Amino acid sequence: MLNAIPKEIAIGDIYLPPLLVAGFLGVVCTSLTARLLNKLQWHRYVASPPLAELCIAIVYTVLIGTYVFPS
């Protein structure tokens, strides 16, 4: 059953590593989260908003890579 876990993600005839897909989805989720938080004016409470967005992207990427694309 160990061979049932895919090592690559196939989109058409293109094989992509799971971390690349997880990173892309993490950046997309971060973009949506940042738009929502910008409407709430969250930048007033954060010293460095770009650094906070980078941290959110890393957290999303790790969560997606761990739970959606386990390898």
C-alpha positions in Angstrom: 0.0 0.0 0.0 3.0 2.3 0.2 2.9 2.7 -3.5 -0.6 4.2 -3.4 0.8 7.5 -2.2 1.5 9.7 -5.2 4.9 11.4 -5.3 4.0 13.8 -8.0 0.8 15.6 -9.0 -0.2 15.1 -12.6 -2.0 18.0 -14.4 -2.6 16.7 -17.9 0.8 15.3 -19.0 2.8 17.6 -16.7 4.1 16.2 -13.4 4.5 18.7 -10.6 6.1 18.2 -7.1 3.7 18.4 -4.2 5.6 21.3 -2.5 5.3 23.4 -5.7 1.5 22.9 -5.8 1.2 23.5 -2.0 3.3 26.7 -2.3 1.1 28.0 -5.1 -2.1 27.2 -3.1 -0.6 28.8 0.0 0.1 32.0 -1.9 -3.4 32.0 -3.3 -4.9 31.5 0.2 -2.6 34.2 1.5 -3.8 36.6 -1.1 -7.5 35.9 -0.2 -6.7 36.3 3.5 -4.8 39.5 3.0 -7.7 41.0 1.0 -10.1 40.1 3.8 -7.7 41.5 6.5 -7.1 44.7 4.5 -10.8 45.4 4.6 -10.5 45.1 8.4 -7.5 47.4 8.4 -5.2 44.9 10.0 -2.1 46.7 9.0 -2.6 49.1 12.0 -1.8 46.2 14.4 1.2 44.7 12.6 4.7 46.3 12.5 5.6 44.9 9.1 2.6 43.8 6.9 4.8 42.2 4.1 6.6 40.1 6.7 3.3 39.1 8.2 2.0 38.1 4.8 5.1 36.0 4.2 4.6 34.2 7.5 0.9 33.5 6.7 2.0 32.1 3.3 4.5 29.8 5.0 1.9 28.6 7.4 -0.6 27.9 4.7 2.0 26.1 2.6 3.0 23.9 5.5 -0.6 23.1 6.4 -1.6 22.3 2.8 1.6 20.3 2.2 1.0 18.3 5.4 -2.7 17.6 5.2 -3.7 17.9 1.6 -0.6 16.4 -0.2 1.0 14.1 2.4 4.2 12.5 1.0 
